[in-house]
Amino acid sequence: MRNKETFEGVSPKPTPKVDFSHVIHLLEDPYAATLEERQVFVLKKMLKRCQNGFLLKDVADVFKILNLCVEKAEGRPEYTSVMCDILKICGLPFLKEKSSDEMNYAKTVQESFSQMGYLMRVPSAEVRLQICASIISFFNDKKSKHCVEGSYPISLGYKVEMVEQSGIAEILVLSMALLENQLAIRLQVLQTLQMLSSSSEVNCRKMLKAQGASKICSHMNEPDPSGQVLFRSSEILWNMLEKDCKDEVTSQLSNMDCILSLKDALLNQFLNGFQKYDQQLRNDLLVITSLVAENPKAPLIESGLAKQLTLFATFPEIKSHNPLVRNFRLSFNYEDFEMKKLLFNMLVVMSNDLCSLELFREGQVLLALLLHLRPSERPGFHGWNSVQQGELQLHALSTLVSVAPLLPEDYISCQGNTHLLMLLEWCTEQDTDVGQGHSSRENEGKGDRKAQLHLCVRLLRAMASLGNETINQDLCDQGAITQFLEIIMQLELHKEEEDAVTLATQTDIQQILSVLCENDLHRKELFGSGGVEMLVHFLKISSDKFYSGLGHNKLILSTVDCVWSCVVGCDTTEDMFLEKEGAFLLLDLLHLGPSNMHGVVLGTLLELCDNPKTLPHINTWRGEKGLTAAVLLVQLWRQEGRELGVRHDQQGTVTDAKTNILSSNQEEDQTLPLPADRPTAVVMDGSDHLHAKIFSIFCKIGFEDLPGLTTEDYVTLSSISRYLDFKVMEGWEEIARDLAAEGMRPVTPDREALEAITKMAEDTAKIVATQQMDMIESQKQQDIREEQLLYTEISSNHKHRELTAKSWDHFVAKTSNHKVLVESKKLQEKSINSSRSKVKNGESVFHSTQIAGLHTTHFCGRVMAVESTPSHLVGGPLANTELALERVPIQGGALQTHSSAAQDLEHFHFSSVEAK
């Protein structure tokens, strides 16, 4: 079924079909070998009928005809002309009659394109040029105006895919060996390869398979008045580098021939490239060279290219009498500015090869870079404008970060510290807000001072970290410690919002101070109160910012390290740090900070504990919900044990006397004998984990009379107190295991000593386990006693509520029923009488408890006087009763009279307790 799709601009036109089999038979027939004119006539007739393109189903026959023409073309130019015409039509889109034709004839089209590439063997310039032109036309999306009726052109994507799978790019690279002294054809082939390399990664890999990068680079300096060979070659190399083929390209270019070719091309462009086009080409070659230089196998030094690049990188800062730069001039335009930055980058790449350092010394590279850092020079002093000069300063600083640590002697001789400290002072002038990021461009074009400050500090950190005492002492002599403290606080005060660059600068400054002050008492004294205030300020950073992504975690870590290096060891600074509540801040950080910072914080606290004034601070500290330092340390011990896989039960007691505090890593390493120069698991456990630090801190603050500890904490504390014994015994056990693993038997006295030590270790673990079980059992008994007391109290409360309810019921009954009230009075009087002494003294006077008109009634816990009025005045005996009560609350609201004195006293007892 024919495809019904239509294409805009395509007008089907009826055309007689071509019988390709007849044409092939005519060319192959030996009896028609002399009929050249007829053959050419038939071929031209065929071309006229197919002038709008060949059908996909006829492609195989067309290329068979093309190959037959190749056989007859030698000495017969008319066949060569026919070949060019056929190839020209092949450059047009092939035609399809059905949508499925593209898939059905894909293999045929791939082979046909490959045959087209192999036709480069034909020694005809016209054919070769037409092949290149046809391949280029594959990538032209222009559709023919006319096509055969019932056929439609194939898509551009299909053509590109067929070209990739045919491998024609690889064939063209191989054909370049046939093009010696044929400049026009070589240029056309290079143009074709440029088109192919820019279209897809597949074509680039096909070209590299034929060593295309090496072949193109080694021949790019061939004589060419137009300069197109060098341009096309560099573009092809650039395309291959961009198509994710960097490693393969640089590997092919890392031979002496290619390096020498790059060297000659660069030198020619440096000395003779005056136009913008030439300068852009020079910069492209510099980029390619820098990528090749990253390969350590590239012979840059042996070829002399490294020395040549070093010479141009230091121009015009370093005056030289070398003839290469005698007539070299910079126009200070944008291309020269880019060239300068690329040369700086080249110095960084070459610094990875230590052999290039001697070239840097000879070329005074360090001095040339430091000259860019002079802040006092007016803009345009070297020809660069203010913006360019500021950016070159940034690139010079970035280059120095990589190069200067490799040349410390040159750095000292060039007074590198002085240059950098002067630049720091310029970056932090009072009229410049370094926290804003960008200074005014009108202010002498000073550029981005914030970035310059950041790179300058990073360079000083790199130099101070070398440990070169000459460099560090020179920094201190020039007042760098005080200057750094002023800068870091100035950054903190003037910043409007936190950013990664400012935090990184502050972190680098703290690292510099740590390096300078470590192991030097005088420098710690210079650090002084200003440094302590700075540390306290940064230790107060909220723990919520640890994971902000801006670098707060690094800043906090460098702050703690700065405390360790700049405060610990100097009594004066330690006292100031403690007065500013520094120990409290460290404990807060230990409590709320991330777990990966616990080690350095504990180490700092341990060092501070050598100062007796630290211990009261640790004991006084309180965290959330009254958490004490001792409890915090015990919790960290248990957390570390869980992470290491130490075997303990849920209550924290020792479960195995032989592996009391061994971690899972130590148990795995037991069967692996280690070399003598590698520390064992027992040694690494003491230095890498928190247990040793926590034990040491407890040795300082003591193991007794610690506030806030629970029984579980005391159980853990018993293991902590025997940590040193366990570690010593584990060391001996490890020696015994190593001897057994290596098949060595100790002598009898040593074996007996090892057995005794092993037995002692087990006994120690058993003693600790027994103590822990006693603590747990004691706690259980205490819990039972407290539970019994609680139960007794609950029972008493229930009994009291029952008595109160009964009292209330009795009170209600007395107030609502007069008979009950009379009976209660009689019972009360009887109780009073029964409580009186039976033996009376004759001489004593007895006073009645009743007064006329006044009735005395005993109630629960209180005495109430009731004065009655004559009934004839009121209308009833209880109609108007005046009660005089003591102003004391009566629990339960019940006034009661019991039938017996014993009940009255018992109820009085409980009411009194409740009233209290």
C-alpha positions in Angstrom: 0.0 0.0 0.0 1.4 3.4 -1.0 2.2 6.1 1.4 -0.5 8.8 1.3 1.4 11.5 3.2 2.1 14.8 1.5 5.1 17.1 1.7 4.9 20.9 1.4 6.6 22.1 -1.7 6.8 18.7 -3.4 4.9 18.3 -6.7 4.7 14.7 -7.9 5.5 14.5 -11.6 5.0 11.4 -13.8 8.4 10.2 -15.1 9.2 7.0 -17.0 10.8 4.3 -14.9 14.5 3.5 -15.4 15.5 -0.1 -16.1 18.7 -0.3 -14.1 19.2 -3.9 -14.9 19.5 -3.0 -18.6 22.2 -0.4 -17.8 24.1 -2.9 -15.7 23.9 -5.5 -18.5 25.2 -3.0 -21.0 28.2 -2.1 -18.9 29.0 -5.7 -18.0 28.5 -7.2 -21.5 31.9 -8.0 -22.9 30.5 -7.6 -26.5 29.5 -4.0 -25.6 32.9 -3.0 -24.3 33.7 -1.1 -27.4 30.3 0.7 -27.4 31.5 3.5 -25.2 29.4 6.2 -26.8 26.2 4.1 -26.4 27.1 3.3 -22.8 27.6 7.0 -22.0 24.4 7.9 -23.8 22.4 5.3 -21.7 24.1 6.6 -18.5 23.2 10.2 -19.2 19.7 9.2 -20.1 19.4 7.4 -16.8 20.8 10.5 -14.9 18.3 12.7 -16.7 15.4 10.6 -15.6 16.7 10.4 -12.0 17.8 14.0 -11.6 15.5 14.5 -8.6 16.9 11.6 -6.6 17.2 7.8 -6.6 14.6 5.5 -5.0 15.7 3.5 -2.0 15.1 0.3 -3.8 17.4 1.3 -6.7 20.3 2.4 -4.5 22.1 -0.9 -4.7 21.9 -0.9 -8.5 23.1 2.7 -8.7 26.3 2.0 -6.7 26.9 -1.1 -8.8 26.8 1.1 -11.9 29.0 3.5 -10.1 31.6 0.8 -9.4 31.5 -0.3 -13.0 32.1 3.2 -14.1 35.2 3.3 -11.9 36.6 0.3 -13.7 36.1 2.0 -17.1 37.1 5.5 -16.0 40.9 5.1 -16.4 41.9 7.2 -19.4 38.3 7.9 -20.2 37.2 11.3 -18.8 33.6 10.8 -20.0 33.0 8.1 -17.4 34.5 10.3 -14.8 32.0 13.0 -15.6 29.2 10.4 -15.3 30.5 9.4 -11.9 30.5 12.9 -10.7 26.9 13.3 -11.9 25.8 10.1 -10.1 27.5 11.3 -6.9 25.9 14.6 -7.2 22.4 13.0 -7.4 23.4 10.8 -4.4 23.8 14.0 -2.5 20.1 14.6 -2.8 17.6 12.9 -0.4 16.8 9.4 -1.5 13.2 8.7 -2.3 10.8 6.2 -0.7 7.6 4.8 -2.0 6.5 3.3 1.3 7.0 4.3 4.9 8.6 0.9 5.5 11.3 1.5 2.8 13.6 3.3 5.3 13.7 0.2 7.5 13.8 -2.3 4.7 16.7 -0.7 2.8 18.7 0.6 5.8 21.4 -2.0 5.4 21.7 -1.3 1.7 22.0 2.5 2.3 24.7 2.0 4.9 26.8 -0.2 2.6 26.3 2.3 -0.3 27.6 5.2 1.9 30.6 3.1 2.8 31.3 2.5 -0.9 31.0 6.2 -1.5 33.8 6.8 1.0 36.0 4.1 -0.6 35.7 5.9 -3.9 38.2 8.3 -2.5 40.7 5.8 -3.9 39.9 7.0 -7.4 42.8 9.2 -8.5 40.5 12.0 -9.7 40.3 15.3 -8.0 36.8 15.9 -9.5 35.5 12.7 -8.0 37.0 13.3 -4.6 35.7 16.8 -4.4 32.2 15.6 -5.5 32.2 12.9 -2.8 32.9 15.5 -0.1 30.3 17.8 -1.5 27.7 15.1 -1.6 28.4 14.1 2.0 28.1 17.7 3.1 24.8 17.9 1.3 23.5 15.0 3.4 23.1 17.5 6.3 21.2 20.0 4.2 17.5 19.9 5.0 16.5 21.5 1.7 13.9 19.4 -0.1 13.8 19.0 -3.9 11.1 20.9 -5.8 10.1 17.9 -7.8 10.1 14.1 -7.3 8.9 11.0 -9.0 5.1 10.4 -8.8 4.2 8.3 -5.7 7.6 8.8 -4.0 8.7 11.1 -1.1 12.1 12.2 0.2 13.6 10.5 3.3 14.0 12.4 6.5 17.1 14.3 7.5 17.5 12.3 10.7 17.4 9.0 8.7 20.3 10.3 6.4 22.4 11.3 9.5 21.8 8.0 11.2 22.8 6.1 8.0 26.0 8.2 7.7 26.9 7.4 11.3 26.4 3.6 10.9 28.2 3.5 7.6 31.5 4.6 9.1 32.2 7.0 6.3 34.0 9.4 8.8 36.6 6.7 9.6 37.1 6.1 5.8 37.7 9.8 5.1 40.3 9.9 7.8 42.1 6.9 6.3 41.9 8.5 2.9 43.9 11.5 4.0 47.0 9.5 3.5 46.3 9.6 -0.3 46.1 13.4 -0.4 49.7 14.4 -0.1 50.4 17.7 -1.9 46.7 18.1 -2.8 45.7 21.1 -0.8 42.3 21.8 -2.3 41.1 18.2 -1.8 42.6 18.1 1.7 40.7 21.3 2.6 37.5 19.8 1.3 38.0 16.6 3.3 38.7 18.6 6.4 35.6 20.6 5.9 33.6 17.4 5.5 35.2 16.0 8.7 34.4 19.2 10.5 30.7 18.7 9.5 30.7 15.1 10.5 32.4 15.7 13.9 30.0 18.5 14.8 27.0 16.4 14.0 27.3 13.5 16.5 29.5 11.7 19.0 29.3 8.5 16.9 31.2 10.1 14.0 33.8 11.5 16.4 34.5 8.0 17.8 34.7 6.6 14.3 37.3 9.2 13.5 39.3 8.5 16.6 39.2 4.8 15.8 41.3 5.7 12.7 43.6 7.8 14.9 42.0 10.9 13.4 43.1 13.3 16.2 46.7 12.4 15.8 46.7 12.5 12.0 44.9 15.8 11.8 47.1 17.5 14.4 50.4 16.3 13.0 49.5 17.7 9.5 47.8 21.0 10.5 50.9 23.1 9.9 51.3 22.2 6.3 51.8 25.2 4.0 48.5 26.9 3.3 48.3 30.5 2.2 44.7 30.8 3.3 45.2 29.4 6.8 42.2 27.1 6.4 44.0 23.9 7.2 45.0 25.1 10.7 41.5 26.5 11.3 39.7 23.4 10.1 42.0 21.1 12.0 41.6 23.0 15.3 37.8 23.0 14.8 37.8 19.2 14.3 39.9 18.7 17.4 37.6 21.0 19.4 34.5 19.1 18.2 36.0 15.8 19.3 36.8 17.2 22.7 33.3 18.6 23.1 31.6 15.3 22.2 32.7 13.5 25.3 35.9 12.0 23.7 38.4 14.1 25.8 40.4 11.1 27.2 40.9 9.5 23.8 41.7 12.8 22.0 44.3 13.8 24.6 45.8 10.4 24.6 46.3 10.5 20.8 47.7 14.0 21.0 50.2 13.1 23.7 53.0 12.1 21.3 56.0 14.1 20.3 54.9 14.8 16.7 51.6 16.3 17.9 53.2 18.3 20.7 55.7 19.7 18.2 52.9 20.5 15.8 51.0 22.3 18.5 54.2 24.2 19.5 54.8 25.4 16.0 51.2 26.4 15.5 51.1 28.4 18.8 54.4 30.1 18.1 53.2 31.2 14.7 50.0 32.5 16.1 51.8 34.3 19.0 54.2 36.1 16.7 52.1 36.6 13.5 48.5 36.7 14.7 47.5 40.3 14.6 43.9 40.0 13.4 41.0 39.1 15.7 40.5 35.9 13.8 44.1 34.8 14.3 44.0 35.7 18.0 40.8 33.6 18.5 42.5 30.7 16.8 45.5 31.1 19.1 43.3 30.9 22.1 41.5 27.8 20.8 44.9 26.2 20.4 45.8 27.2 23.9 42.7 25.5 25.3 43.5 22.3 23.3 47.1 22.4 24.6 46.0 22.8 28.2 43.8 19.8 27.9 46.6 17.8 26.4 49.0 19.0 29.2 46.7 17.3 31.8 47.9 14.0 30.5 51.1 13.2 32.5 52.5 11.3 29.5 52.5 14.4 27.2 56.1 15.5 26.5 55.6 19.2 27.1 59.0 19.7 28.7 61.0 17.5 26.3 59.5 19.3 23.3 60.3 22.7 24.7 56.6 23.7 24.7 56.5 24.2 28.4 59.4 26.7 28.4 57.8 28.6 25.5 54.5 28.8 27.3 56.2 29.9 30.5 58.0 32.7 28.6 54.7 34.1 27.2 52.9 33.7 30.5 55.3 36.0 32.3 55.2 38.7 29.6 55.2 41.7 30.0 55.7 41.6 33.8 59.2 40.0 33.5 61.5 41.7 31.0 63.4 39.2 28.9 65.9 39.3 26.1 64.6 36.1 24.5 64.2 36.7 20.8 60.7 35.1 20.9 59.3 38.0 22.9 61.6 40.7 21.7 59.1 41.8 19.0 56.0 40.3 20.7 53.4 43.0 21.5 50.0 42.8 23.3 47.1 44.8 22.0 45.3 44.5 25.4 42.0 43.6 23.7 39.6 41.0 24.8 41.4 38.2 22.9 44.7 39.1 24.6 42.9 39.2 27.9 41.5 35.7 27.4 45.0 34.6 26.3 46.5 35.8 29.6 43.9 33.9 31.6 44.6 30.7 29.5 48.3 31.0 30.1 47.7 31.3 33.9 45.6 28.1 33.7 48.4 26.5 31.7 50.8 27.2 34.6 48.4 25.5 37.0 48.3 22.4 34.7 52.0 22.3 34.3 52.6 22.5 38.0 51.3 19.0 38.4 54.6 17.9 36.8 57.3 18.6 39.4 59.9 18.7 36.6 58.4 22.0 35.4 59.3 23.7 38.7 62.8 24.4 37.5 61.3 26.2 34.4 59.2 28.3 36.8 62.3 29.3 38.8 64.2 30.2 35.7 61.2 32.1 34.2 60.5 34.0 37.6 56.9 32.8 37.4 56.2 33.6 41.1 57.5 37.1 40.8 55.4 37.7 37.7 52.2 36.5 39.5 52.9 38.6 42.6 53.4 41.7 40.5 49.7 41.4 39.6 48.8 41.8 43.2 50.0 45.3 43.8 46.9 47.2 44.9 48.5 50.6 44.6 49.0 50.5 40.8 46.7 52.8 38.9 44.3 51.1 36.4 45.7 50.7 33.0 49.3 50.8 34.2 50.1 47.7 32.0 47.5 48.5 29.4 44.6 46.6 31.0 41.5 48.5 32.0 40.3 48.4 35.6 37.9 45.5 35.1 40.5 43.4 33.3 43.1 44.2 35.9 40.8 43.1 38.8 40.0 39.8 37.1 43.6 39.2 36.3 44.4 39.6 40.0 41.8 36.9 40.8 43.4 34.6 38.2 46.9 35.3 39.5 45.8 34.5 43.1 44.2 31.3 42.0 47.3 30.3 40.1 49.5 31.2 43.1 47.4 28.9 45.3 48.6 26.0 43.2 52.1 27.1 42.3 53.4 29.0 45.4 53.4 26.1 47.8 55.7 24.2 45.4 58.3 27.1 45.4 58.7 28.2 49.0 62.2 29.6 48.5 61.0 31.8 45.6 58.0 32.9 47.7 60.3 34.0 50.5 62.8 35.8 48.2 60.0 37.6 46.5 58.5 38.7 49.8 55.2 37.0 49.2 53.9 37.6 52.7 54.3 41.3 52.3 52.5 41.4 49.0 49.6 39.4 50.3 49.2 41.3 53.6 49.2 44.6 51.7 46.5 43.2 49.4 44.5 42.1 52.5 44.7 45.6 53.9 43.6 47.1 50.6 40.6 44.7 50.5 39.5 45.7 53.9 39.8 49.5 53.7 37.3 51.5 55.7 35.6 52.9 52.6 34.9 49.4 51.3 32.2 47.1 52.5 33.7 43.7 52.0 30.5 42.1 53.0 28.7 43.4 50.0 30.6 41.3 47.5 31.3 43.9 44.8 32.9 47.3 45.2 32.2 50.3 43.1 33.5 50.1 39.5 34.1 53.8 39.6 36.5 53.4 42.6 39.6 52.9 40.4 38.2 49.7 39.1 39.2 47.7 42.1 36.9 44.8 41.1 35.5 42.2 43.3 37.3 42.8 46.6 35.4 40.0 48.3 36.6 37.4 45.9 40.2 38.8 46.1 40.0 38.7 49.9 38.9 35.1 49.7 41.6 33.9 47.4 44.3 35.9 49.2 43.3 34.2 52.5 43.3 30.8 50.8 46.8 31.4 49.4 48.0 32.4 52.9 46.4 29.3 54.4 48.2 27.2 51.8 51.6 28.8 52.6 51.1 28.6 56.4 50.1 24.9 56.2 53.5 24.1 54.7 55.0 24.3 58.2 57.9 26.4 57.0 59.0 28.3 60.1 60.5 31.1 58.1 57.3 31.9 56.4 55.2 31.6 59.5 57.5 33.7 61.6 57.6 36.4 59.0 53.8 36.5 59.1 53.8 36.9 62.8 56.5 39.5 62.7 54.3 41.6 60.3 51.4 41.5 62.7 49.3 38.9 60.8 47.6 37.5 63.9 46.1 40.8 64.9 45.2 41.6 61.2 43.5 38.3 60.8 41.4 38.8 63.9 40.3 42.3 62.7 39.4 40.9 59.3 37.3 38.0 60.5 35.3 40.2 62.9 34.9 42.9 60.3 33.5 40.3 57.9 31.1 39.2 60.7 29.9 42.7 61.5 29.4 44.0 57.9 27.7 41.1 56.3 24.0 41.6 55.5 23.3 37.9 54.8 25.4 34.8 55.1 27.0 33.4 52.0 29.4 30.6 51.2 32.3 32.8 50.2 32.3 34.8 53.5 32.0 31.6 55.6 34.8 30.0 53.6 37.0 33.0 54.2 36.4 33.0 57.9 37.1 29.3 58.0 40.4 29.7 56.2 41.5 32.5 58.6 40.8 30.3 61.6 42.9 27.6 60.1 45.8 30.0 59.5 45.6 31.1 63.2 45.6 27.5 64.3 48.7 26.8 62.3 50.5 29.9 63.5 49.7 29.5 67.2 50.0 25.8 67.6 53.0 24.9 69.9 54.0 28.5 70.3 53.2 30.1 73.7 54.1 33.6 72.6 51.8 33.6 69.6 49.0 32.2 71.8 49.5 35.3 74.1 49.3 37.5 71.0 46.0 35.8 70.1 44.8 37.2 73.4 41.3 38.5 74.4 40.4 39.5 70.9 40.9 36.0 69.7 38.9 34.5 72.6 36.0 36.8 71.9 36.1 35.7 68.3 36.0 32.1 69.2 33.2 32.5 71.7 31.2 34.4 69.1 31.4 31.6 66.6 30.8 28.9 69.2 27.4 30.5 69.8 26.3 29.7 66.2 22.9 27.9 66.4 23.0 24.2 65.8 20.2 24.6 63.2 22.7 26.0 60.8 24.9 22.9 60.8 23.2 21.6 57.7 22.5 24.9 55.9 24.8 23.9 53.0 26.7 27.2 53.2 29.6 25.9 55.3 28.6 26.5 58.9 29.7 23.0 59.8 33.2 23.7 58.5 33.3 27.0 60.4 32.3 25.4 63.7 34.9 22.6 63.2 37.7 25.1 62.5 36.6 27.2 65.5 37.0 24.2 67.8 40.3 23.4 66.2 41.3 27.0 66.8 40.4 26.6 70.5 42.6 23.6 70.7 45.6 25.3 68.9 45.3 28.9 70.1 43.8 28.7 73.6 44.8 25.4 75.1 48.3 25.4 76.6 48.4 29.1 77.6 47.1 29.8 81.1 46.1 33.4 80.3 44.0 32.6 77.2 42.5 29.6 79.0 41.4 31.7 81.9 39.8 34.2 79.5 38.1 31.5 77.6 36.6 30.0 80.8 35.5 33.4 81.9 33.6 33.8 78.7 31.8 30.5 79.4 33.8 28.8 76.7 33.6 25.4 78.5 29.8 25.7 78.6 29.7 26.4 74.9 31.8 23.4 74.1 29.5 21.2 76.2 26.5 22.7 74.4 28.2 21.8 71.1 28.9 18.3 72.3 25.2 18.0 73.3 23.5 19.5 70.3 26.2 19.3 67.5 26.5 16.5 64.9 28.1 13.2 65.9 31.1 13.6 63.6 32.3 16.6 65.7 32.2 14.8 69.0 35.8 13.6 68.7 37.4 17.0 68.3 35.1 18.6 70.9 35.9 15.9 73.5 39.6 16.2 72.7 39.5 20.0 73.3 37.6 19.6 76.5 40.1 17.0 77.7 43.0 19.3 77.0 41.2 22.1 78.9 40.8 19.8 81.9 44.5 20.2 82.6 43.5 23.6 83.9 42.0 23.1 87.4 39.5 25.9 86.8 37.8 23.9 84.1 36.5 21.2 86.3 34.0 23.4 88.2 32.6 24.6 84.9 32.1 21.0 83.7 30.3 20.0 86.9 28.2 23.2 86.9 27.0 22.9 83.3 23.4 21.9 82.7 21.7 21.0 79.4 18.2 20.5 78.4 16.0 19.1 81.2 18.8 19.4 83.8 21.2 17.2 81.9 24.6 17.1 83.6 28.0 16.7 81.9 28.5 13.3 83.5 25.2 12.0 82.1 26.0 13.4 78.7 29.4 11.6 78.7 27.8 8.4 79.7 25.2 8.7 76.9 28.0 9.3 74.4 29.8 6.2 75.7 26.7 4.1 75.1 26.0 5.6 71.7 29.6 4.9 70.6 29.3 1.4 71.9 26.2 0.8 69.8 27.9 2.1 66.7 30.9 0.0 67.2 28.9 -3.1 68.0 30.2 -3.7 71.5 28.4 -6.6 73.1 26.3 -5.6 76.0 22.8 -6.4 77.1 19.9 -4.0 77.2 20.9 -2.9 80.7 24.5 -2.2 79.7 26.1 -5.0 81.6 29.0 -7.1 80.3 27.8 -10.3 78.7 31.0 -12.0 77.6 34.1 -11.9 79.8 36.4 -12.6 76.8 35.0 -9.8 74.5 34.1 -7.3 77.2 34.5 -4.0 75.1 35.7 -5.4 71.8 34.0 -3.8 68.8 32.8 -5.8 65.8 35.7 -4.4 63.7 38.2 -5.7 66.2 36.7 -9.1 66.1 36.9 -9.2 62.3 40.6 -8.2 62.4 41.4 -10.9 64.9 42.1 -13.4 62.1 44.0 -11.0 59.9 47.7 -10.7 60.8 48.9 -7.1 60.1 52.3 -5.9 59.1 54.5 -4.3 61.7 54.1 -0.7 60.3 50.3 -0.8 60.5 48.5 -0.1 63.7 46.3 -2.8 65.1 42.6 -2.5 65.8 43.2 -2.0 69.6 45.5 0.9 68.9 43.2 2.5 66.4 40.3 2.1 68.7 42.1 4.3 71.3 42.9 7.1 68.8 39.8 7.1 66.5 36.9 6.5 68.9 35.5 8.4 71.8 35.9 5.8 74.5 39.5 6.8 75.4 38.6 10.5 75.5 35.5 10.0 77.7 37.5 7.8 80.1 40.2 10.5 80.3 37.7 13.2 81.1 36.1 11.0 83.9 39.6 10.6 85.3 39.8 14.4 85.6 36.3 14.9 87.1 36.2 11.7 89.1 33.9 8.7 89.1 32.1 9.4 92.4 29.6 12.0 93.6 28.5 12.8 90.1 25.1 14.5 89.9 22.2 13.3 87.9 23.3 9.7 87.3 20.7 6.9 87.3 21.4 3.2 88.0 21.8 2.5 84.3 24.4 5.3 84.2 26.2 3.9 87.1 26.3 0.5 85.4 27.9 2.1 82.4 30.2 4.1 84.6 31.6 0.9 86.1 32.7 -0.2 82.6 34.2 3.2 82.0 36.2 3.1 85.2 37.9 -0.1 84.1 38.5 0.9 80.5 42.2 1.2 80.8 42.5 -2.3 82.4 40.4 -3.7 79.5 42.5 -2.0 76.9 45.8 -3.2 78.4 44.6 -6.7 78.6 43.2 -6.6 75.0 46.6 -5.6 73.9 48.1 -8.7 75.4 45.3 -10.8 74.0 46.0 -9.4 70.6 49.7 -10.3 70.9 48.7 -13.9 71.7 46.4 -14.0 68.7 49.0 -12.7 66.3 51.5 -15.3 67.6 49.0 -18.1 67.0 48.0 -16.8 63.6 51.7 -16.7 62.5 52.3 -20.2 63.9 54.7 -19.1 66.6 54.8 -20.7 70.1 56.2 -18.5 72.9 58.6 -20.0 75.3 57.1 -21.5 78.5 57.5 -18.5 80.8 56.0 -16.2 78.2 53.2 -18.6 77.6 52.4 -18.9 81.3 52.5 -15.1 81.6 50.1 -14.7 78.6 47.7 -17.3 80.2 47.8 -15.5 83.5 47.1 -12.2 81.8 44.2 -13.8 79.9 42.8 -15.2 83.1 43.2 -11.8 84.8 41.3 -10.2 82.0 38.4 -12.6 82.4 38.3 -12.2 86.2 38.3 -8.4 85.8 35.4 -8.6 83.4 33.5 -11.0 85.8 34.1 -8.6 88.7 32.7 -5.7 86.7 29.7 -7.8 85.6 29.1 -8.8 89.3 29.2 -5.2 90.4 26.8 -4.2 87.6 24.4 -7.0 88.5 24.5 -5.9 92.2 23.6 -2.4 91.2 20.7 -3.6 89.1 19.5 -5.9 91.9 19.8 -3.1 94.4 17.8 -0.8 92.1 15.1 -3.5 91.8 14.8 -3.8 95.6 14.6 -0.1 95.9 11.9 0.0 93.2 9.9 -2.7 95.2 10.1 -0.7 98.4 9.0 2.5 96.7 6.1 0.6 95.1 5.0 -0.8 98.5 5.1 2.7 100.1 3.1 4.0 97.2 0.6 1.2 97.7 0.3 2.0 101.4 -0.4 5.6 100.7 -3.0 4.8 98.1 -4.7 2.4 100.6 -4.7 5.1 103.3 -6.2 7.6 100.9 -9.0 5.2 100.0 -9.7 4.5 103.8 -9.8 8.2 104.5 -12.2 8.8 101.6 -14.5 6.0 103.0 -14.4 7.6 106.5 -15.1 11.0 105.1 -18.1 9.7 103.2 -19.4 7.9 106.3 -18.9 11.1 108.3 -20.8 13.1 105.8 -23.7 10.7 105.8 -23.9 10.9 109.6 -23.8 14.6 109.5 -26.6 14.8 107.0 -28.6 12.4 109.2 -28.1 14.6 112.3 -29.1 17.8 110.6 -32.2 16.2 109.0 -33.4 14.0 111.9 -33.7 15.4 115.4 -33.8 11.9 117.0 -30.4 11.1 115.5 -29.0 14.4 116.8 -30.3 13.6 120.4 -28.9 10.1 120.2 -25.6 11.5 119.0 -25.5 13.9 122.0 -26.3 11.1 124.4 -23.5 9.0 123.0 -21.1 12.0 123.2 -22.0 12.6 126.8 -21.6 8.9 127.6 -18.2 9.0 125.9 -17.2 12.0 128.0 -18.3 10.4 131.2 -16.5 7.2 130.4 -13.3 9.0 129.8 -13.4 10.7 133.2 -11.4 9.3 136.1 -13.5 7.1 138.4 -11.6 8.0 141.6 -12.4 11.5 142.8 -10.6 13.5 145.3 -12.9 14.7 148.0 -11.4 18.1 148.3 -11.5 18.8 144.6 -14.3 20.9 143.0 -16.1 19.5 140.0 -17.1 21.9 137.3 -19.9 20.9 135.0 -19.1 21.0 131.2 -22.6 22.3 130.5 -23.5 26.0 131.0 -27.0 27.3 131.1 -28.2 28.0 127.6 -24.9 26.7 126.1 -24.5 23.3 124.6 -21.0 22.0 123.7 -20.8 19.6 120.8 -17.6 17.8 119.7 -17.1 17.4 116.0 -14.4 15.9 113.9 -11.2 17.6 114.9 -12.8 20.8 116.2 -15.0 22.0 119.1 -18.2 23.9 118.4 -20.2 26.0 120.9 -23.9 26.2 120.2 -26.0 28.8 122.1 -29.7 28.0 122.1 -32.5 30.5 122.5 -35.8 29.9 124.2 -38.1 28.0 121.9 -41.0 30.3 122.5 -39.1 33.1 120.9 -38.2 31.2 117.8 -40.7 28.7 117.1 -38.5 25.7 117.2 -35.6 24.4 119.1 -33.2 24.6 116.0 -34.9 27.4 114.1 -32.3 30.0 114.8 -28.9 28.6 115.9 -25.8 30.8 116.0 -22.7 28.9 115.2 -19.3 30.2 116.2 -16.7 28.3 114.1 -13.0 28.6 114.1 -11.7 29.8 110.7 -10.2 26.6 109.6 -11.2 24.6 106.5 -13.1 21.4 107.3 -12.1 18.6 104.8 -14.9 16.6 103.5 -17.5 19.0 104.8 -18.7 16.7 107.5 -19.2 17.4 111.2 -19.4 14.1 113.1 -19.9 12.5 116.5 -18.9 8.9 117.0 -20.4 6.3 119.2 -17.2 5.7 121.0 -14.1 7.5 122.0 -12.0 5.2 120.0 -13.8 5.9 116.8 -13.7 9.7 117.6 -10.0 9.6 118.1 -9.4 7.6 115.0 -11.4 9.9 112.8 -9.8 12.9 114.5 -6.4 11.5 113.5 -7.2 11.2 109.8 -9.0 14.6 109.7 -6.0 16.3 111.2 -3.7 14.8 108.6 -5.9 15.9 105.8 -6.3 19.4 107.2 -2.6 19.8 107.2 
